Amino acid sequence: MRPAELTPGQIADFLDTAFQHERGGDGIGLTLEQRTTLADYLGCHEQVRAAAWDVWQTRLEASGTDLGDAEYWLDVEFIEPCPQEREA
């Protein structure tokens, strides 16, 4: 996975897959490598994170998913601090 090559919509797809899987939904989640790569990338690229959230939020609203739970998961449980910030 190369997150820099993904559109916000594609990132939202990955986020939804991971979120649904981690919340007990059916289906296969992301591999540990995919999850780490995407989490690190979003932790370093706030504008990309915001664009993906905008797309994903619209989808979540349409499905009736609790936005607060999804946003908490994204910001606290999923995204990792930028690797450069972890080293500082």
N, C-alpha and C positions, 0 to 999 in steps of 0.2 A: 504494500500500500504506500502510495506517495500522496499524502494529504494535500500538498501544494498543487497537485494536478486535479483535485476534486472540486466540483461545484458546491455551493452551499446546499443545494438539494441532495447531492450525493452524500455529503457529510451528514445531513439530517437523516438520511436513510440508515447510515451506520449507527448514528446515535440512537435512533428508534430501535434498531435491532438489539443493541446492547442494553438499552433501558428495559425493553420488554422481557428480554431473557433474564436480566438480573432481578426483575420484579416478579419472576415466576411464570412468565408467559411461555407459550410453546415456541419451539424453534431453536435454532442454534445461534448462539451469541457470537461475538467476535473472538478470535484467538487472542491469547495474551499479548502476542506481538502486535497485532492490529490495534488492540485496545491501548497499549502503551504508546504506540506511535501516534495515534490520533489524539490521545489525551495530552501528550507532550506538545504536539503541534498546536492544539487549541489553547494550551496554557501560555504559549509564546505569541499567539496571533489573535489578539482580542477582537479585531475587526472581523476576522473570519468566524470566530466563535459567535459574535453577535449576528452575523448574516445567516449562519446555519441555524441559530436559535430562532430567528424570525421565520424561517421556512418551517422548521420543526414545530414551533408554537402553533402555527396555523393548522398543521396536521393534527396536533394534539387536541386543539379546540374542537375540530370537526369530529374527533372520535370520543369526545367527552372525558378525556384524561385530565387529571388534576395538574394544572400548570405549575402550581407551587411545588408539588412533589417532583415533577420533571426538572424544573429549574434548579432545585436544591441538589438533586442527583447530579445534574450536569456540572454545577459549580463546585460542589463539595465532595461528592463521591467519585466522579469520573475524571475531571480535569486535574492534571498534575501541574505544579508550578513549573515554569519554564526551566529547563535544565541549567541554563546559565545562572538563573537566580538561585537554584539549589546549591550551586558551587560557591556562591558569594558568601 
